[in-house]
Amino acid sequence: MKKTILNLSFAVFLMSAAFASFGQVSAYAAGSNIAVVNMQKIISTSKQGKAAQSQLKALVSKYNAKLLAMRKKIASVQADLKNNGSIMSASEKAKKTKEFEADISNFTSEEKHIQGVMSQKRFELLKGIIDKATSIISAIAKKDGYILVIDRPSVVYRSASIDITNEVLNKMNSK
């Protein structure tokens, strides 16, 4: 009998300890101060992000037109060499060949320059958007008591209640 009461007391003790620790875990999870934000969505759907996309698209169009004109000139010189090379004098053919090679070199150089300019412009535009978003995220985190805000692509599962993306977007678009 004493042994049964002792075993029962021990079982009650273990159960109460388990419930107490479960309660602490639940309270900790409920009070967790972690938020999630989707930076890619912010970059692509905010007013600033859309404006940046428009600027980049305009630059791409401008530079593509320039490169297309250079390609046409190269193709023209190449066609002239192919079609009239046999009737050109040696000095005229050498001059056209030199022009063709110079045009190709200029094209390659200009293409690399444009890639560098586009990369720099993209970086500048994204940096501005990310800096503004980070400032807003920090303000929201301080206001709501978040100790950690994680970018959504690295999160396997999250509750919609901890996603602050729309709040960040609303604040970015209102400014």
C-alpha positions in Angstrom: 0.0 0.0 0.0 2.8 2.4 1.0 4.6 1.4 -2.2 1.4 2.2 -4.3 1.0 5.6 -2.7 4.6 6.3 -3.2 4.4 5.3 -6.9 1.2 7.3 -7.3 2.8 10.4 -5.6 5.8 10.1 -7.8 3.6 9.8 -11.0 1.6 12.9 -9.9 4.9 14.7 -9.3 6.2 13.8 -12.8 2.9 14.8 -14.4 2.8 18.1 -12.7 6.5 18.8 -13.6 5.7 17.8 -17.2 2.7 20.1 -17.4 4.6 23.0 -15.8 7.4 22.7 -18.3 4.9 22.4 -21.1 3.2 25.5 -19.9 6.6 27.3 -19.9 7.4 26.2 -23.4 3.9 27.2 -24.6 4.2 30.6 -22.9 7.7 31.1 -24.4 6.5 30.2 -27.9 3.4 32.4 -27.6 5.6 35.3 -26.4 8.3 34.7 -29.0 9.4 38.0 -30.5 10.4 36.8 -34.0 9.1 38.3 -37.2 9.5 37.4 -40.8 9.7 39.7 -43.8 9.8 39.0 -47.6 12.5 41.4 -48.9 12.1 40.2 -52.5 8.4 41.1 -52.4 9.2 44.5 -50.9 11.8 45.2 -53.6 9.5 44.1 -56.4 6.2 45.5 -55.3 7.0 48.7 -53.4 6.7 52.1 -55.2 10.5 52.5 -55.0 11.0 49.0 -56.4 8.7 49.6 -59.3 10.4 53.0 -60.0 13.8 51.3 -60.0 12.5 48.6 -62.4 11.3 51.3 -64.7 14.6 53.2 -64.6 16.5 50.0 -65.3 14.2 49.1 -68.1 14.7 52.5 -69.7 18.5 52.2 -69.4 18.4 48.7 -71.0 16.4 50.1 -73.9 18.7 53.0 -74.4 21.8 50.8 -74.3 20.3 48.1 -76.4 19.5 50.7 -79.1 23.2 51.9 -79.0 24.5 48.3 -79.2 22.0 47.5 -82.1 23.3 50.5 -84.1 26.9 49.3 -83.5 25.9 45.7 -84.6 24.3 47.0 -87.8 27.4 49.0 -88.6 29.6 45.8 -88.1 27.2 43.8 -90.2 27.3 46.4 -92.9 31.1 46.5 -93.0 31.2 42.7 -92.9 28.7 42.4 -95.8 30.7 45.0 -97.8 33.9 43.0 -97.3 32.1 39.8 -98.3 30.3 41.1 -101.3 32.9 43.6 -102.6 36.2 42.2 -101.2 37.2 40.5 -104.4 36.9 43.7 -106.4 38.5 46.0 -103.8 42.1 47.1 -104.0 44.4 45.6 -101.5 44.7 48.9 -99.6 40.9 49.5 -99.6 40.4 45.9 -98.4 43.0 46.3 -95.7 41.3 49.6 -94.6 37.8 48.0 -94.5 39.3 45.0 -92.6 40.9 47.3 -90.1 37.6 49.2 -89.7 35.7 45.9 -89.2 38.2 44.8 -86.5 38.1 48.2 -84.8 34.2 48.2 -84.8 34.2 44.7 -83.2 36.7 45.8 -80.6 34.6 49.0 -79.9 31.5 46.9 -79.7 33.0 44.5 -77.2 34.4 47.3 -75.1 31.1 49.2 -75.1 29.2 46.1 -74.2 31.5 45.5 -71.1 31.1 49.2 -70.2 27.3 49.0 -70.4 27.3 45.8 -68.2 29.3 47.7 -65.6 27.1 50.7 -65.7 24.0 48.6 -65.4 25.4 46.6 -62.6 26.4 49.8 -60.7 22.9 51.4 -61.3 21.1 48.2 -60.2 23.3 48.2 -57.0 22.6 51.8 -56.3 18.8 51.5 -56.8 18.6 48.3 -54.7 20.7 49.8 -51.9 18.3 52.7 -51.6 15.3 50.4 -51.4 17.0 48.0 -48.9 18.2 50.8 -46.7 14.7 52.3 -46.6 13.1 48.9 -45.9 15.7 48.1 -43.2 15.0 51.4 -41.5 11.2 50.7 -41.5 11.8 47.1 -40.4 13.9 48.3 -37.5 11.2 50.8 -36.4 8.5 48.1 -36.5 10.8 45.7 -34.6 11.4 48.3 -31.9 7.8 49.3 -31.7 6.4 45.7 -31.6 9.2 44.3 -29.5 10.7 41.9 -32.0 14.2 40.7 -31.1 14.8 39.0 -34.5 13.4 39.6 -38.0 14.3 37.0 -40.6 14.1 37.3 -44.4 11.4 34.9 -45.6 13.3 32.7 -48.1 15.3 31.2 -45.3 12.2 30.2 -43.3 10.7 26.8 -43.8 7.5 27.5 -41.9 6.0 30.6 -40.4 2.7 31.7 -39.1 1.1 34.5 -41.0 0.8 36.4 -37.8 4.5 37.0 -37.6 4.9 38.1 -41.2 5.4 41.9 -41.3 5.9 42.3 -45.0 2.6 44.0 -45.8 3.2 46.4 -42.9 6.6 47.3 -44.2 5.2 47.7 -47.8 2.4 50.0 -46.5 4.9 52.2 -44.7 7.2 52.3 -47.7 4.5 53.2 -50.1 3.0 55.9 -47.8 6.3 57.9 -47.7 
